Amino acid sequence: MVCPKVNLNRLHGNYFINQIITGHGAIAIYQHKFFSSSQVCNCGKEVEDRDHIIFKCELWKEIRGKYFLITLRTSISSNSNKQVRLE
């Protein structure tokens, strides 16, 4: 048996957030690989990759403040002493 017990407390998911975290899905740089579409973000400032979405994009500012700040603080505090400032 590969996994005798599943811990349901760790199961969290959001379709769009999972795409951003993995870098796969409806992200311009990923879509460009398959459809030759533009790599530029809808904000028009630079290539839309997961770093742009998580750290820089104005279109994701509200979601970044609500979700990623908590996730990054948790991840960073448990894995290293680095601090990340999200604008």
C-alpha positions as CSV (number, residue, x, y, z in Angstrom):
1,M,0.0,0.0,0.0
2,V,1.5,3.3,-1.1
3,C,-0.4,5.6,1.4
4,P,-2.2,3.7,4.1
5,K,-3.8,6.9,5.6
6,V,-4.7,10.2,4.0
7,N,-4.5,13.3,6.2
8,L,-7.5,15.3,5.1
9,N,-6.4,18.3,7.2
10,R,-3.7,19.0,4.6
11,L,-6.0,19.0,1.6
12,H,-6.4,22.5,0.3
13,G,-7.1,23.6,-3.1
14,N,-8.1,26.4,-5.4
15,Y,-8.1,25.9,-9.1
16,F,-6.4,29.2,-10.0
17,I,-4.0,29.3,-7.1
18,N,-2.8,25.8,-7.9
19,Q,-2.1,26.9,-11.5
20,I,0.0,29.9,-10.3
21,I,1.9,27.8,-7.8
22,T,2.8,25.1,-10.3
23,G,3.3,27.4,-13.2
24,H,1.0,25.3,-15.4
25,G,-2.4,26.3,-16.8
26,A,-3.9,29.7,-17.7
27,I,-0.6,31.6,-17.4
28,A,0.6,33.4,-20.5
29,I,4.1,32.0,-20.6
30,Y,2.8,28.5,-20.3
31,Q,0.1,29.0,-22.9
32,H,2.7,30.4,-25.3
33,K,4.4,27.0,-25.3
34,F,1.4,25.3,-26.9
35,F,-0.5,28.0,-28.8
36,S,2.1,30.7,-29.7
37,S,0.0,33.3,-27.9
38,S,1.4,36.4,-26.3
39,Q,3.6,35.9,-23.2
40,V,2.7,39.4,-21.9
41,C,0.5,39.7,-18.9
42,N,-2.9,41.4,-19.1
43,C,-1.4,44.3,-17.1
44,G,0.8,44.9,-20.1
45,K,4.0,45.4,-18.1
46,E,6.0,42.2,-18.6
47,V,5.9,38.5,-19.3
48,E,3.3,36.7,-17.2
49,D,5.0,34.0,-15.3
50,R,4.3,32.9,-11.7
51,D,6.9,35.2,-10.2
52,H,5.3,38.2,-12.0
53,I,1.9,37.1,-10.7
54,I,3.0,36.4,-7.1
55,F,5.3,39.3,-6.6
56,K,4.7,42.2,-9.1
57,C,1.4,42.2,-11.0
58,E,-1.1,44.9,-10.0
59,L,-4.0,42.8,-11.3
60,W,-3.2,40.2,-8.6
61,K,-2.5,42.7,-5.8
62,E,-5.7,42.0,-3.8
63,I,-5.3,38.2,-4.0
64,R,-1.6,38.4,-3.3
65,G,-2.4,40.3,0.0
66,K,-5.0,37.8,1.1
67,Y,-3.5,34.5,0.1
68,F,0.1,34.5,-0.9
69,L,1.3,36.7,2.0
70,I,0.0,34.1,4.4
71,T,1.4,31.2,2.4
72,L,4.8,32.7,1.8
73,R,5.2,33.7,5.4
74,T,4.3,30.2,6.5
75,S,6.6,28.6,4.0
76,I,9.5,30.9,4.6
77,S,9.3,30.8,8.3
78,S,9.3,27.0,8.3
79,N,12.1,26.6,5.8
80,S,14.5,29.5,6.2
81,N,15.2,32.9,7.7
82,K,14.5,34.8,4.5
83,Q,11.9,37.5,4.4
84,V,9.9,38.4,1.3
85,R,8.1,41.8,0.9
86,L,5.1,41.7,-1.4
87,E,4.1,45.1,-2.8
